[in-house]
């Protein structure tokens, strides 16, 4: 049995062209594959740091002749082989080589990309067919399309508004548009935006059909996979990921995707959680037969940019989230494997047993927590105020909840969290369902309900815009407990590009639980802040007086800002109490009175798997997680997973009971994760 057939997680190693030029260098790669338990290699006939953005077909053909010789050799060393096509449409950060001329993508300001191609160009379609013919002729097991297969261009932003796009939309619309007309129409006119998104999606599907028919016309056994940058980015291009993956897979294969992008360094460690929760959210919308691969990206491939401790956490959490195919882009692009700084071979070998066990033990378990509502239709329905960056779905809750110690479950719930323009994507039936089960809305979502004539579902008659000169005071409502009377800062948090873009108060049709009030700088009350509403049908919802929807361009490796006025101990206690009041039961788990202690909860009928991550640089000596789904007499034993992949019994005394629910005490070093298994009686 080859290594690529091993049970558990799957190591996939990306090897760049400069490590494949000489037979001597390839021997180093064979050694790495064997010693690090690599299951699959992605051989790339490109170098990100040395090649032009688009490789001429003649140059690709010469490189593939050499790579083709190595494919059976890698298989002999126990690894299946993929060819990773780095550049299909171009990443936009390098000029085209001489002799190649294509329609380059254009943004809303009429700025042209240096090297990102427009899929509508027939010459681009011809070029794509040619390079995938060359790649398929080597007969790898898989062909992987890199994440430049998109319209988002990191250097000029949302595209495309080139002449080909202007003509295509004009033809569908039945009247002639200019570049300016098209941009303005995408911002303000729903019909024009819908047509523009349709042109974008159809052009990518057409290109996917060309790739699929080309590859499978040469060898039907080759699988075709797609790398992505996250659905929150591609909402701005009209993409529906399952349609695209099905097209690429063809009739004989299951869809194949690499999820995620970003977190190239650990300079801002919290970006790891942002990326991983984004991957989990994207995975939740995939069809069940889709195989997902995680991206582990360490560019520029030096141990000065990402520590091994954070790299371990990234590998372990991807596996815990059910993405146990781990693609390792950790080797530099400019030399053989021997020139890499860290000793990754022993590192990966040491971690394999633990990752294998995580992949095995999560099988059949369901992740439980708060469902942050999301939709691929966001770009169609978002209300653009300034820039087309607003077509991208901002996700502040995926950073806020982990900081507050509240678990997330992308396909879980209730409760549901509805922030910003996502409310416009919900049908009346979906909205009715989440309200009946229990949801929290921010002020922008409430405004969206009013704009779409659906405010009759809630007991709010009017939104009251406020100036920046306000703060927030928690009331004496019992849900606030011991933090009643605290005053939280808002004044300096309310900025156009911040998490509190605006603060509003409410006029209520009927009474409500008022958990905080907005106050002026003298401390006088202006109106309700955070509120809990019990509706006529018995459903409960919560409303926040803030818009949690930043408007700055947010590429995948720039996190949404976090405001101190929201992430604080009083808010943690208040929000947990509000969520539990809404659903009339305990959350599956949550942190108790401790910042930055993030629990991940998975469960089946026999056991609970609880992961606790310390998202801070503090040593946590007495952390405590409340397990709302368990009572003390329901737990037979508790074990902790070691790095050797074995479970070690823990003292049952680390569990305690308070107010009818179970608590678990944890001790964690900075940015450490522990995984516990609680066997049910």
C-alpha positions as CSV (number, residue, x, y, z in Angstrom):
1,X,0.0,0.0,0.0
2,X,1.5,3.4,-1.1
3,X,1.8,6.3,1.3
4,X,-0.9,8.1,-0.7
5,X,-3.4,5.4,0.5
6,X,-2.6,5.8,4.2
7,X,-5.5,6.2,6.6
8,X,-5.9,9.6,8.3
9,X,-4.6,13.0,7.1
10,X,-2.9,13.4,3.7
11,X,0.3,15.4,3.2
12,X,0.5,17.0,-0.2
13,X,3.9,18.7,-1.0
14,X,4.2,21.5,-3.6
15,X,7.5,21.4,-5.4
16,X,8.5,24.3,-7.6
17,X,10.3,24.2,-11.0
18,X,13.6,25.3,-9.6
19,X,13.7,22.1,-7.5
20,X,13.0,20.0,-10.5
21,X,15.6,21.3,-13.0
22,X,18.4,18.8,-12.2
23,X,18.3,15.1,-11.5
24,X,20.3,15.7,-8.3
25,X,17.7,18.1,-7.0
26,X,14.9,15.7,-7.8
27,X,16.7,13.0,-5.7
28,X,16.4,15.3,-2.8
29,X,12.7,15.6,-3.4
30,X,12.4,11.8,-3.5
31,X,14.1,11.7,-0.1
32,X,11.8,14.3,1.3
33,X,8.7,12.4,0.1
34,X,9.8,9.2,1.8
35,X,11.1,10.7,5.1
36,X,8.2,13.1,5.7
37,X,5.4,10.7,4.8
38,X,4.3,12.7,1.8
39,X,1.2,11.2,0.2
40,X,1.0,13.4,-2.9
41,X,3.2,15.9,-4.7
42,X,2.1,18.9,-6.7
43,X,4.8,19.5,-9.3
44,X,4.7,23.0,-10.6
45,X,6.5,23.8,-14.0
46,X,6.5,27.5,-12.8
47,X,8.4,29.7,-10.4
48,X,6.4,32.4,-8.8
49,X,9.5,34.5,-8.1
50,X,11.3,34.0,-11.3
51,X,8.8,33.5,-14.2
52,X,6.6,36.0,-16.0
53,X,3.0,36.1,-15.0
54,X,2.0,34.0,-18.1
55,X,4.4,31.3,-19.3
56,X,4.6,30.9,-23.1
57,X,3.4,27.5,-24.3
58,X,6.8,26.7,-25.8
59,X,8.6,27.2,-22.5
60,X,6.0,25.1,-20.7
61,X,6.3,22.3,-23.2
62,X,10.1,22.1,-22.6
63,X,9.7,22.0,-18.8
64,X,6.9,19.4,-19.0
65,X,9.2,17.1,-21.0
66,X,11.5,16.9,-18.0
67,X,8.7,16.7,-15.4
68,X,7.0,13.9,-17.3
69,X,10.1,11.7,-16.7
70,X,9.8,12.2,-12.9
71,X,6.1,11.3,-12.6
72,X,6.5,7.5,-12.5
73,X,9.5,7.9,-10.1
74,X,7.5,9.9,-7.6
75,X,4.8,7.2,-7.8
76,X,7.5,4.6,-7.1
77,X,8.2,6.5,-3.9
78,X,4.6,6.2,-2.8
79,X,3.2,9.5,-3.9
80,X,0.5,10.3,-6.3
81,X,1.3,13.2,-8.7
82,X,-0.5,16.4,-9.6
83,X,0.6,19.1,-11.9
84,X,-0.1,22.5,-10.4
85,X,-0.7,25.1,-13.1
86,X,0.4,28.3,-11.4
87,X,-0.9,30.7,-14.0
88,X,-4.0,30.2,-16.1
89,X,-5.3,33.8,-16.1
90,X,-2.4,35.4,-14.3
91,X,-2.0,36.8,-10.8
92,X,-1.6,40.3,-12.1
93,X,1.7,41.1,-10.5
94,X,4.0,40.5,-13.5
95,X,4.0,41.8,-17.0
96,X,3.2,39.6,-20.0
97,X,6.2,38.1,-21.8
98,X,7.2,39.5,-25.2
99,X,5.2,38.0,-28.0
100,X,2.0,37.4,-26.1
101,X,-0.9,39.9,-26.4
102,X,-4.2,39.5,-24.6
103,X,-7.1,41.6,-23.3
104,X,-6.0,42.5,-19.8
105,X,-8.5,43.0,-17.0
106,X,-9.8,46.5,-16.2
107,X,-11.1,47.9,-12.9
108,X,-13.8,50.4,-12.1
109,X,-11.3,53.3,-12.4
110,X,-10.3,52.1,-15.9
111,X,-6.9,51.0,-14.6
112,X,-5.5,48.0,-16.5
113,X,-3.8,45.0,-14.9
114,X,-0.2,44.3,-15.7
115,X,-0.8,40.6,-16.3
116,X,-4.3,39.3,-15.4
117,X,-6.2,38.1,-18.5
118,X,-9.8,38.5,-19.3
119,X,-11.6,35.1,-19.9
120,X,-13.8,36.7,-22.6
121,X,-10.9,37.1,-24.9
122,X,-10.9,34.3,-27.6
123,X,-7.1,34.4,-27.6
124,X,-7.1,33.7,-23.9
125,X,-9.4,30.7,-24.4
126,X,-7.0,29.4,-27.1
127,X,-4.0,29.9,-24.9
128,X,-5.7,28.1,-22.0
129,X,-6.6,25.1,-24.2
130,X,-3.0,24.9,-25.4
131,X,-1.3,24.9,-22.0
132,X,-3.7,22.3,-20.6
133,X,-3.1,20.1,-23.6
134,X,0.6,20.2,-22.8
135,X,0.0,19.5,-19.1
136,X,-2.4,16.6,-19.7
137,X,0.0,14.9,-22.1
138,X,2.2,14.1,-19.1
139,X,-0.7,12.0,-17.7
140,X,-0.5,13.0,-14.0
141,X,-3.1,11.8,-11.5
142,X,-4.5,15.3,-11.0
143,X,-4.3,18.7,-12.7
144,X,-4.7,21.5,-10.2
145,X,-5.7,25.0,-11.4
146,X,-4.2,27.7,-9.3
147,X,-6.3,30.5,-7.6
148,X,-5.6,33.0,-10.4
149,X,-8.7,31.5,-12.0
150,X,-10.9,34.4,-10.9
151,X,-11.8,38.0,-11.5
152,X,-10.6,39.4,-8.2
153,X,-7.2,41.1,-8.9
154,X,-5.3,42.0,-5.7
155,X,-3.4,44.8,-7.3
156,X,-6.3,46.7,-9.0
157,X,-9.3,45.2,-7.2
158,X,-12.7,44.2,-8.6
159,X,-12.8,43.4,-12.3
160,X,-13.6,43.2,-15.2
161,X,-14.8,46.4,-17.0
162,X,-12.7,45.9,-20.2
163,X,-14.2,46.6,-23.6
164,X,-15.2,43.0,-24.0
165,X,-17.2,43.2,-20.8
166,X,-18.8,46.5,-21.8
167,X,-19.8,44.9,-25.1
168,X,-21.1,41.7,-23.6
169,X,-23.3,43.5,-21.0
170,X,-24.5,46.0,-23.6
171,X,-25.6,43.2,-25.9
172,X,-27.6,41.5,-23.1
173,X,-29.1,44.7,-21.9
174,X,-30.2,45.8,-25.4
175,X,-28.6,49.3,-25.3
176,X,-25.0,50.6,-25.6
177,X,-23.1,51.3,-22.4
178,X,-19.8,53.0,-21.8
179,X,-17.2,51.9,-19.3
180,X,-18.5,54.6,-16.9
181,X,-22.1,53.5,-17.5
182,X,-21.2,49.9,-16.7
183,X,-19.4,50.7,-13.5
184,X,-22.2,53.0,-12.3
185,X,-24.8,50.4,-13.3
186,X,-23.1,47.6,-11.3
187,X,-23.1,49.9,-8.3
188,X,-26.6,51.2,-8.5
189,X,-28.7,49.2,-11.0
190,X,-29.8,45.7,-10.0
191,X,-30.5,44.6,-13.6
192,X,-27.1,45.7,-14.9
193,X,-25.3,44.2,-12.0
194,X,-27.1,40.9,-12.5
195,X,-26.1,40.8,-16.2
196,X,-22.5,41.7,-15.3
197,X,-22.2,38.9,-12.8
198,X,-23.8,36.6,-15.3
199,X,-21.2,37.5,-17.9
200,X,-18.5,36.9,-15.3
201,X,-19.7,33.5,-14.2
202,X,-20.6,32.3,-17.7
203,X,-17.1,33.2,-18.9
204,X,-15.4,31.2,-16.1
205,X,-17.7,28.2,-16.8
206,X,-16.9,28.4,-20.5
207,X,-13.2,28.4,-19.7
208,X,-13.7,25.5,-17.2
209,X,-15.5,23.5,-20.0
210,X,-12.5,24.1,-22.3
211,X,-10.1,22.8,-19.6
212,X,-12.2,19.8,-18.8
213,X,-12.8,18.8,-22.4
214,X,-9.1,19.3,-23.2
215,X,-7.7,17.3,-20.3
216,X,-10.2,14.5,-20.4
217,X,-10.0,14.4,-24.2
218,X,-6.4,13.3,-23.7
219,X,-6.8,11.2,-20.5
220,X,-10.3,10.7,-18.9
221,X,-8.7,9.3,-15.7
222,X,-7.1,12.6,-14.7
223,X,-8.9,14.5,-12.0
224,X,-9.2,18.3,-12.2
225,X,-9.1,20.4,-9.1
226,X,-9.5,24.1,-8.5
227,X,-7.7,26.3,-6.0
228,X,-9.7,29.2,-4.5
229,X,-9.3,32.4,-2.5
230,X,-12.5,32.2,-0.5
231,X,-16.2,32.7,-1.4
232,X,-16.2,36.1,0.4
233,X,-14.0,37.3,-2.3
234,X,-15.6,35.6,-5.3
235,X,-19.1,36.9,-4.4
236,X,-17.9,39.9,-6.4
237,X,-17.7,37.8,-9.6
238,X,-21.0,35.9,-9.5
239,X,-19.3,32.6,-8.9
240,X,-21.3,29.5,-7.7
241,X,-18.6,27.2,-6.6
242,X,-20.5,23.9,-7.0
243,X,-21.4,24.6,-10.6
244,X,-17.8,25.4,-11.4
245,X,-16.4,22.3,-9.6
246,X,-18.9,20.0,-11.4
247,X,-17.9,21.4,-14.7
248,X,-14.2,20.8,-14.1
249,X,-14.8,17.4,-12.6
250,X,-16.5,16.0,-15.7
251,X,-18.9,13.1,-15.6
252,X,-16.6,10.4,-14.1
253,X,-15.0,12.2,-11.1
254,X,-16.0,13.8,-7.8
255,X,-15.4,17.6,-7.5
256,X,-12.0,18.6,-6.1
257,X,-11.2,22.0,-4.4
258,X,-8.4,23.6,-2.5
259,X,-10.0,25.9,0.1
260,X,-8.6,29.2,1.5
261,X,-6.0,31.7,0.9
262,X,-3.8,34.0,3.0
263,X,-2.1,33.6,6.4
264,X,1.3,33.5,4.8
265,X,3.0,34.7,8.1
266,X,2.3,34.7,11.8
267,X,2.9,38.4,12.3
268,X,-0.8,38.8,13.2
269,X,-1.6,35.3,14.5
270,X,-5.4,35.9,14.7
271,X,-5.5,35.9,10.9
272,X,-5.1,32.1,11.3
273,X,-8.6,31.9,12.8
274,X,-10.0,34.2,10.2
275,X,-8.7,32.0,7.4
276,X,-9.8,28.7,9.0
277,X,-13.3,29.8,9.8
278,X,-13.5,31.1,6.2
279,X,-12.5,27.7,5.0
280,X,-15.0,25.9,7.3
281,X,-17.7,28.3,6.0
282,X,-16.8,27.6,2.4
283,X,-16.7,23.8,3.0
284,X,-20.2,23.9,4.4
285,X,-21.7,24.9,1.1
286,X,-19.9,22.2,-0.9
287,X,-21.8,19.2,-2.2
288,X,-21.2,16.1,0.0
289,X,-19.1,14.2,-2.6
290,X,-16.6,17.1,-3.0
291,X,-13.1,16.4,-1.8
292,X,-11.6,19.4,0.0
293,X,-7.9,20.3,0.4
294,X,-6.5,22.8,2.8
295,X,-3.9,25.4,1.8
296,X,-0.8,25.8,4.1
297,X,1.1,28.7,2.6
298,X,4.3,30.0,4.1
299,X,5.4,32.5,1.4
300,X,8.2,33.7,1.2
301,X,9.2,30.3,2.7
302,X,11.5,31.2,5.6
303,X,11.1,30.3,9.3
304,X,11.3,34.0,10.1
305,X,7.8,34.5,8.8
306,X,5.9,31.5,10.3
307,X,6.9,29.7,13.4
308,X,6.6,25.9,13.7
309,X,4.3,26.3,16.6
310,X,1.7,28.3,14.6
311,X,2.3,26.0,11.6
312,X,1.4,23.0,13.8
313,X,-1.7,24.8,15.0
314,X,-2.7,25.5,11.4
315,X,-2.3,21.8,10.4
316,X,-4.1,20.5,13.4
317,X,-7.1,22.9,13.1
318,X,-7.6,22.3,9.4
319,X,-7.7,18.6,10.2
320,X,-10.1,19.2,13.2
321,X,-12.4,21.2,10.8
322,X,-12.6,18.2,8.5
323,X,-10.1,19.4,5.9
324,X,-7.5,16.7,6.4
325,X,-5.9,16.9,2.9
326,X,-3.1,19.3,3.7
327,X,-1.3,20.9,0.8
328,X,2.1,22.2,2.0
329,X,3.4,25.2,0.1
330,X,6.4,25.5,2.4
331,X,9.4,25.1,0.1
332,X,11.1,28.1,-1.6
333,X,10.6,28.7,-5.3
334,X,14.1,29.5,-6.3
335,X,16.2,26.5,-5.4
336,X,16.4,22.8,-4.5
337,X,14.9,21.4,-1.3
338,X,18.2,21.5,0.5
339,X,18.2,25.3,0.4
340,X,15.1,25.5,2.7
341,X,15.8,26.9,6.2
342,X,13.7,24.7,8.6
343,X,14.0,21.0,8.9
344,X,10.4,20.3,7.7
345,X,11.0,16.6,7.2
346,X,11.3,15.7,10.9
347,X,8.7,18.2,11.8
348,X,6.0,16.7,9.5
349,X,7.0,13.2,10.4
350,X,6.6,13.9,14.1
351,X,3.2,15.4,13.7
352,X,1.7,12.8,11.4
353,X,0.4,10.4,14.1
354,X,-1.5,13.1,15.9
355,X,-3.0,14.5,12.7
356,X,-4.0,11.0,11.6
357,X,-5.8,10.5,14.9
358,X,-7.7,13.8,14.7
359,X,-8.8,12.9,11.1
360,X,-10.0,9.6,12.3
361,X,-11.8,10.7,15.5
362,X,-13.8,13.5,14.0
363,X,-15.5,11.1,11.5
364,X,-19.2,11.2,12.0
365,X,-19.1,14.1,14.5
366,X,-21.2,17.2,14.1
367,X,-19.7,20.7,14.9
368,X,-22.0,22.7,17.1
369,X,-22.2,26.4,17.7
370,X,-23.4,29.7,16.3
371,X,-24.3,29.8,12.6
372,X,-23.0,33.0,11.0
373,X,-25.3,33.4,7.9
374,X,-23.5,33.6,4.6
375,X,-24.5,33.4,0.9
376,X,-22.9,33.1,-2.5
377,X,-25.6,35.6,-3.7
378,X,-24.1,38.4,-1.6
379,X,-22.5,40.2,-4.5
380,X,-25.9,40.4,-6.3
381,X,-27.8,41.9,-3.4
382,X,-25.2,44.0,-1.5
383,X,-25.9,47.8,-1.4
384,X,-22.8,49.6,-2.7
385,X,-22.3,53.0,-1.1
386,X,-18.8,53.8,-2.4
387,X,-16.5,51.2,-3.8
388,X,-17.1,47.9,-5.6
389,X,-15.1,46.3,-2.8
390,X,-18.5,46.3,-1.0
391,X,-19.6,43.4,-3.3
392,X,-17.3,41.2,-1.2
393,X,-18.8,39.7,1.9
394,X,-17.1,41.1,5.0
395,X,-17.1,38.6,8.0
396,X,-16.3,40.4,11.3
397,X,-18.1,37.8,13.4
398,X,-15.6,35.1,12.5
399,X,-13.0,37.1,14.5
400,X,-15.3,38.5,17.2
401,X,-16.9,35.2,18.4
402,X,-13.6,33.3,18.8
403,X,-12.1,36.3,20.8
404,X,-15.2,36.1,23.0
405,X,-14.9,32.4,23.5
406,X,-18.2,31.5,21.7
407,X,-18.2,28.5,19.4
408,X,-19.0,28.7,15.7
409,X,-20.6,26.1,13.5
410,X,-21.0,27.1,9.8
411,X,-23.8,24.7,9.1
412,X,-25.1,24.7,12.7
413,X,-27.4,26.9,14.7
414,X,-29.5,28.1,16.3
415,X,-28.7,30.8,17.2
416,X,-28.0,32.6,13.9
417,X,-26.1,35.8,13.4
418,X,-27.1,38.1,10.6
419,X,-24.8,41.0,9.9
420,X,-25.0,43.7,7.2
421,X,-26.3,43.1,3.7
422,X,-26.4,39.3,4.1
423,X,-30.0,40.0,5.1
424,X,-30.9,40.9,1.5
425,X,-29.9,37.4,0.3
426,X,-32.4,35.6,2.6
427,X,-35.8,34.6,1.2
428,X,-38.9,35.2,3.2
429,X,-39.0,31.5,4.1
430,X,-35.3,31.5,5.3
431,X,-35.8,34.7,7.3
432,X,-38.9,33.3,8.9
433,X,-37.0,30.1,9.9
434,X,-34.1,31.9,11.5
435,X,-36.3,34.3,13.4
436,X,-38.4,31.4,14.7
437,X,-35.3,29.5,15.9
438,X,-33.5,32.6,17.3
439,X,-31.2,35.1,15.6
440,X,-29.2,38.3,16.3
441,X,-29.3,41.1,13.8
442,X,-27.0,44.1,13.6
443,X,-28.4,47.6,12.8
444,X,-27.6,47.3,9.1
445,X,-29.5,44.0,8.9
446,X,-32.5,45.7,10.6
447,X,-32.2,48.6,8.1
448,X,-32.2,46.0,5.3
449,X,-35.4,44.5,6.6
450,X,-37.0,47.9,6.5
451,X,-35.7,48.7,3.0
452,X,-37.1,45.4,1.7
453,X,-40.5,46.0,3.4
454,X,-40.0,43.1,5.8
455,X,-39.8,45.1,9.1
456,X,-43.3,43.7,10.0
457,X,-41.4,40.5,11.1
458,X,-39.9,42.4,14.0
459,X,-41.1,45.0,16.6
460,X,-39.0,47.9,15.5
461,X,-40.7,50.8,13.8
462,X,-37.7,53.1,13.1
463,X,-33.9,53.4,13.2
464,X,-32.4,56.5,14.7
465,X,-29.0,57.6,13.3
466,X,-26.7,59.0,16.0
467,X,-23.6,61.1,16.0
468,X,-20.1,59.9,16.9
469,X,-20.4,61.6,20.3
470,X,-21.9,58.6,22.1
471,X,-21.0,55.7,24.4
472,X,-22.9,52.7,25.7
473,X,-24.0,51.8,29.2
474,X,-25.2,48.3,30.3
475,X,-28.5,48.3,32.1
476,X,-29.7,46.5,35.2
477,X,-31.4,43.8,33.1
478,X,-30.7,40.4,34.8
479,X,-29.0,39.1,31.6
480,X,-26.2,41.6,32.3
481,X,-25.6,40.0,35.7
482,X,-22.6,41.5,37.5
483,X,-21.6,43.8,34.6
484,X,-24.7,45.9,34.9
485,X,-23.9,49.6,35.0
486,X,-20.6,49.2,33.0
487,X,-20.0,51.9,30.4
488,X,-18.3,50.9,27.2
489,X,-16.5,53.2,24.7
490,X,-18.1,53.9,21.4
491,X,-17.1,57.4,20.5
492,X,-13.6,56.7,19.1
493,X,-14.7,53.4,17.6
494,X,-17.2,54.8,15.1
495,X,-15.3,55.4,11.9
496,X,-16.2,54.7,8.3
497,X,-13.6,52.0,7.9
498,X,-14.0,50.5,11.4
499,X,-16.1,47.8,12.8
500,X,-18.6,50.3,14.1
501,X,-19.3,52.2,10.9
502,X,-22.3,53.7,12.5
503,X,-24.4,53.4,15.6
504,X,-28.1,53.6,15.7
505,X,-30.9,53.5,18.3
506,X,-34.4,52.2,17.8
507,X,-38.0,53.1,18.2
508,X,-39.9,50.0,19.4
509,X,-43.5,49.1,18.6
510,X,-43.7,47.1,21.8
511,X,-41.7,46.5,24.9
512,X,-38.3,44.8,24.9
513,X,-35.5,43.7,27.1
514,X,-33.1,46.7,26.9
515,X,-29.7,45.4,27.7
516,X,-27.8,48.6,27.1
517,X,-28.6,52.2,26.3
518,X,-26.8,54.7,24.1
519,X,-25.7,57.7,26.1
520,X,-24.3,61.1,25.3
521,X,-20.9,62.3,26.5
522,X,-22.5,63.6,29.7
523,X,-24.0,60.2,30.5
524,X,-27.6,61.1,29.6
525,X,-29.6,58.3,27.9
526,X,-30.5,58.8,24.2
527,X,-32.2,55.5,23.4
528,X,-32.0,51.7,23.4
529,X,-28.8,50.0,22.5
530,X,-28.6,46.2,22.6
531,X,-32.1,44.8,22.9
532,X,-33.8,41.4,23.2
533,X,-37.3,41.1,21.6
534,X,-39.9,38.5,22.2
535,X,-42.2,38.5,19.1
536,X,-45.9,37.8,18.9
537,X,-45.3,34.3,17.6
538,X,-43.1,33.6,20.7
539,X,-39.8,33.8,18.8
540,X,-36.9,35.7,20.3
541,X,-34.3,37.8,18.6
542,X,-31.5,40.1,19.6
543,X,-30.6,43.4,18.0
544,X,-27.3,45.3,18.1
545,X,-27.1,49.0,17.6
546,X,-24.0,48.8,15.5
547,X,-23.2,48.2,11.8
548,X,-20.6,45.4,11.8
549,X,-19.7,45.8,8.1
550,X,-16.5,47.5,7.2
551,X,-16.2,49.2,3.8
552,X,-12.5,49.1,3.2
553,X,-11.1,46.7,0.6
554,X,-10.3,43.6,2.5
555,X,-8.0,41.1,0.6
556,X,-7.8,37.7,2.0
557,X,-4.8,38.4,4.2
558,X,-6.0,41.6,5.8
559,X,-8.4,40.9,8.7
560,X,-11.4,43.0,9.5
561,X,-10.7,45.4,12.4
562,X,-11.6,44.5,15.9
563,X,-13.0,47.2,18.2
564,X,-12.2,47.2,21.9
565,X,-15.7,48.5,22.5
566,X,-17.0,45.1,21.4
567,X,-14.4,42.6,22.5
568,X,-14.4,42.9,26.3
569,X,-15.5,41.0,29.3
570,X,-18.9,42.8,29.8
571,X,-19.8,42.2,26.2
572,X,-18.8,38.5,26.5
573,X,-21.1,38.0,29.4
574,X,-23.9,40.0,27.9
575,X,-23.8,38.3,24.5
576,X,-23.6,34.8,25.9
577,X,-26.6,35.5,28.1
578,X,-28.5,37.1,25.2
579,X,-27.8,34.1,22.9
580,X,-28.9,31.6,25.5
581,X,-32.0,33.6,26.2
582,X,-32.9,33.7,22.5
583,X,-32.6,29.9,22.1
584,X,-34.0,29.1,25.5
585,X,-31.1,26.7,26.3
586,X,-27.4,26.7,26.9
587,X,-24.9,27.1,24.1
588,X,-22.9,23.9,23.4
589,X,-20.0,25.5,25.2
590,X,-18.3,28.8,25.8
591,X,-15.5,30.4,27.7
592,X,-16.1,31.6,31.3
593,X,-14.9,35.0,32.1
594,X,-11.7,34.6,30.1
595,X,-10.6,36.5,26.9
596,X,-9.3,34.8,23.8
597,X,-10.0,31.2,24.9
598,X,-11.7,29.7,21.9
599,X,-13.6,26.4,22.2
600,X,-14.5,24.2,19.1
601,X,-17.2,21.6,19.9
602,X,-17.9,18.4,18.0
603,X,-20.3,15.6,19.1
604,X,-21.8,12.3,18.2
605,X,-24.0,9.9,20.2
606,X,-21.0,8.4,22.1
607,X,-18.6,11.2,22.8
608,X,-17.8,14.9,22.7
609,X,-14.6,16.2,21.1
610,X,-13.6,19.6,22.6
611,X,-10.7,21.6,21.3
612,X,-9.6,24.7,23.3
613,X,-7.3,27.2,21.7
614,X,-5.5,30.0,23.6
615,X,-5.6,33.0,21.1
616,X,-3.3,35.1,23.3
617,X,0.2,35.4,24.5
618,X,-0.9,34.9,28.1
619,X,-0.2,31.7,30.1
620,X,-3.7,30.5,31.0
621,X,-3.5,28.8,34.4
622,X,-7.2,28.6,35.3
623,X,-9.2,28.7,32.1
624,X,-12.7,27.4,32.3
625,X,-15.1,26.2,29.5
626,X,-18.8,25.7,30.3
627,X,-20.2,22.6,28.5
628,X,-23.8,23.5,28.2
629,X,-24.8,20.3,26.4
630,X,-23.4,18.0,29.1
631,X,-24.3,17.2,32.7
632,X,-21.8,15.8,35.2
633,X,-23.4,12.4,35.4
634,X,-23.3,12.0,31.6
635,X,-19.5,11.8,31.3
636,X,-17.8,8.5,32.0
637,X,-14.2,9.5,31.3
638,X,-12.0,12.3,29.9
639,X,-8.9,12.0,27.8
640,X,-6.4,14.4,26.2
641,X,-4.7,13.8,22.8
642,X,-0.9,13.8,22.8
643,X,1.4,14.8,20.0
644,X,2.2,11.1,19.5
645,X,-1.4,10.5,18.5
646,X,-2.4,8.6,21.6
647,X,-5.1,9.4,24.1
648,X,-4.1,9.8,27.7
649,X,-6.5,9.7,30.6
650,X,-7.1,12.9,32.4
651,X,-8.2,13.4,36.0
652,X,-12.0,13.5,36.1
653,X,-11.6,16.2,38.8
654,X,-10.8,18.7,36.0
655,X,-14.6,18.6,35.5
656,X,-16.9,20.4,37.9
657,X,-20.6,21.2,37.9
658,X,-22.2,24.6,38.4
659,X,-25.9,25.6,37.9
660,X,-26.7,22.2,36.4
661,X,-24.1,22.3,33.7
662,X,-20.6,20.9,33.4
663,X,-17.4,23.0,33.4
664,X,-13.9,21.9,32.3
665,X,-10.7,23.5,33.6
666,X,-7.8,24.0,31.2
667,X,-4.2,25.1,31.4
668,X,-2.7,26.5,28.2
669,X,0.5,28.1,27.0
670,X,0.3,31.0,24.5
671,X,-1.2,30.0,21.2
672,X,-1.5,26.4,22.4
673,X,-4.4,24.0,21.5
674,X,-5.5,21.0,23.5
675,X,-8.0,18.4,22.4
676,X,-10.2,16.5,24.9
677,X,-12.4,13.5,24.4
678,X,-15.3,13.1,26.8
679,X,-16.9,9.7,26.7
680,X,-20.6,9.6,27.4
681,X,-22.2,7.1,29.7
